[in-house]
């Protein structure tokens, strides 16, 4: 079930290019760094992945917000 994102930041509300770029960078990080670890059999749970993202990509977490990052990680895990 999709949830609408409510924000007071007009740049994010409009789907600004900065926000879109941050989302693309996070997708790229997950695809290139996290998914290969999982494919080799390394058991990673959601909290471990979120911790890795927070440590290695703090600016992305700050730009997107923790809930958005968590949602994107969960979607990446499902695919």
Secondary structure as the mmCIF struct_conf table of DSSP 4:
data_model
#
loop_
_struct_conf.conf_type_id
_struct_conf.id
_struct_conf.beg_label_comp_id
_struct_conf.beg_label_asym_id
_struct_conf.beg_label_seq_id
_struct_conf.end_label_comp_id
_struct_conf.end_label_asym_id
_struct_conf.end_label_seq_id
BEND BEND1 UNK A 8 UNK A 8
HELX_RH_AL_P HELX_RH_AL_P1 UNK A 10 UNK A 13
TURN_TY1_P TURN_TY1_P1 UNK A 14 UNK A 15
HELX_RH_AL_P HELX_RH_AL_P2 UNK A 17 UNK A 29
HELX_RH_PI_P HELX_RH_PI_P1 UNK A 30 UNK A 34
HELX_RH_AL_P HELX_RH_AL_P3 UNK A 35 UNK A 39
TURN_TY1_P TURN_TY1_P2 UNK A 40 UNK A 41
HELX_RH_AL_P HELX_RH_AL_P4 UNK A 46 UNK A 56
HELX_RH_AL_P HELX_RH_AL_P5 UNK A 58 UNK A 64
HELX_RH_AL_P HELX_RH_AL_P6 UNK A 66 UNK A 78
#
